[in-house]
Amino acid sequence: MKGTVVLVERATEHAGHWQDALTRLAQAAVAESHQVVVVTLNGIPAHVHRELQGHGVHVATNSEGAGGRLLFALARCVFWTARTARRLLPHRRLPHQFTLIARCLVEAASLRTARHLLGRVPEISVILTAGEALHGLTRTLSGTPHLRVVHEVNTTEDRLVRGLGRLAPPRQVTVICPTRSVEEEIRDRFPALVTAVHPFALADPSERITSAERLLARRALALPETGPVLCLVGGWWPHKDMDTMTAALESLTAPLHVIVAGSPTHPALLERITRAPGIVTLHTLPGPLAPADIRRVYAAGSFTAVIRRPGVGKESGLVADCARFGVPLLLSDHDTELTRRVSPWAIVVPAQDPAALAQAIDQAVHHHRRPTTDRRRRPRTEHTRPDAHALPQPDQTGAMIVPPPLIAVIGPVETPLLQAWGEHYRALGVHEFRLALHIPEHAPAGTEQRLRDVLAHLGITPALVEHGPWHETTNSTLRDHLRANAGAGWQMIADSDEFHTFSAGLEETIGVAETEGHTVVRGLMLDRVTATGHLNGWCSPAPEATEEGPRDRLDAAYPLGGWITHRLLPADPRKIVLARSNVPISSGNHRAPGHHPAHGQVAVVHHFKWRNGIETDLRRRITHFASGTWSETTPAVRHEAARFLDHLAQNNGRIDTTDPTLAFRPVTLHDHPPTWQDEADQILTDWRPTHAETSPER
């Protein structure tokens, strides 16, 4: 066994093309007989975690050792300070300075964690997404020499950060820059720093999109099977010249469909594109998007464009994507070095020239140029290592299973929950949302518009809206109407407080069900609660220090999962999470009479019901059902609500998270509990419904 390689990644799961580089570098090191440790203290997607572990890589997601824990705690505090400053101060420089310090602390905590796990200084340490400042301070705080990959320079050091940097000169640190332009910026600021240039984004021509994928992608996005489609991938950040792109699209002479995939975007520019005479349809897919979603967008497009402002010299993961997938590319001449590398296979247009770009798009509609498969002519931005393997394909034929539409009835839930819910299912691969809004009489004025605004930001328009009482049959009636109009095939069903996760991934889960001839996929509710059992609100004015989105904040606010539904209430914990369109489903999505769920893996239905406000809601249900204001089919809902309220009364207004019967344990949306399958199988085998007419003491 050769020396140990430590790979540190502080980026979040939605940070560009780092996932591919991380897994491939780890695999290459393992293939050369290195022990490999990956440290990702800000989290890692479950599928990447599984892939790394499958190659024998040790993955650390928690800080370890006194030094590592202290540094990471300090990083979270500084991140919080940066977020607070960003909200309260009129300028942006000071928050960015705090962010530079926090990133340094996370990097040092990661390296300290690796040292603690190994019991020594590792032979090779690489930070794959390193901050652009405080290079020597990271080395001093961690006590670990290392390589740092700095992708871009977003901000410069002010007096505070510059002073900290002088405390620790950058000895035993080498910075790797993906482009010559980035290296020049780094060397201007840190003349004593050792630097080198090496491409970071990886690509392999064997990852090319297949014809079958293109057809399925167009169907999934409701695009015509023929006809030109331009896909614009990634957030509209300041370095992108979306003004020029918008002006060009307004000047087209040939009809064109456009897909905009990613966040953030610019509403005013999107409106201009929608109104442009040459644009047939504009499809928007807000980010963050999973890698499979990004591949599907490229598959649906005829070509793509990367248009940046002059002088932007950072590496483009989007250009590497085009080389990987075989996507024709229009590129602005914003960086002479990049132009030189890609001109053999891309169409290059002058920067900030809408007329030239419009002419190039019109020509590309009729003449598509694809990246060459000749390795001698591949651009250097898509560097491939000799022992890099192709990424796994969705199935053996290369065809991708179209994600099913999501069927849901949305009540007057809080804005961040709906944002987290939409973000979760977008990340899962869902493109089509068939939603109904149900606004009961007690909802505050303006609730419908608030929900519509949240959904519009996610690129979703509700299919129908109903105002009125919450009768026990209301949700089922609305759900069945949505299902009947969603078309044939698989459908996913979820309530607005239910977040489904699949250990094998959504596409593979459906593929297995198809292979086995099953018409439904089963799930089991895992009730999520706060660490103390209190019914807290989770939309804290001071978000977590890792700059996570609504889904991750929700996940962190309710870190325990257990069995409230079937052991405390006791109610039916079973869920039908996927079903063919012709399969009838019972009230509450608990059963599919006459259709037996597939054996094997059970989806986790993370149930975020036990939040602030649930006590008032349950008391309202008891009152309205008992009085006949809302109609009920059985008293079960009232009885279950009464049991939960009794439990709160007996435990000083909180859920008893220490009760062994409820079996609470730490869980997240990204990782399945290790004993999940065994527990789920036992519960689904043993659970039997209690007679609906029994008393609250049943």
Secondary structure, DSSP 4 states (H G I P E B T S, - for coil): -EEEEEEE--S-TTSTTHHHHHHHHHHHHHHTTEEEEEE-TT---HHHHHHHHHTT-EEE-S--HHHHHHHHHHHHHHHHHHHHHHHH-S-SHHHHHHHHHHHHHHHHHHHHHHHHHHTS--SEEEESS--SS-HHHHHHHHT--EEEE---------HHHHHHHHTS--TTEEEEESSHHHHHHHHHH-TTSEEEE----B--GGGPPPHHHHHHHHHHTT--SSS-EEEEES---TTB-HHHHHHHHTT-SS-EEEEEESS---HHHHHHHHH-TTEEEEEEE-S---HHHHHHHHHH-SEEEE-B-TT--S--HHHHHHHHHT--EEEESS-HHHHHHHTTTSEEE-TT-HHHHHHHHHHHHH--------GGGS-GGGB--TTPPPPPPSSTTS--PPPPPEEEEE-S--HHHHHHHHHHHHHHT---EEEEEEE-TTSPTTHHHHHHHHHHHTT---SEEEES---TTHHHHHHHHHHHTS-SSEEEE--TTEEEE-TT-HHHHHHHHHHHT-SEEEEEEEEEE-SS-B------SS--TT---HHHHHHHHS-EEE-HHHHTS----EEEEEEETTS---GGG---TT-PPPSS--EEEEE---STTHHHHHHHHHHHHHHTSS--SSTHHHHHHHHHHHHHHHTTTB--TT-TTT--EE--SSS--TTHHHHHHHHHHH--PPPTT--TT-
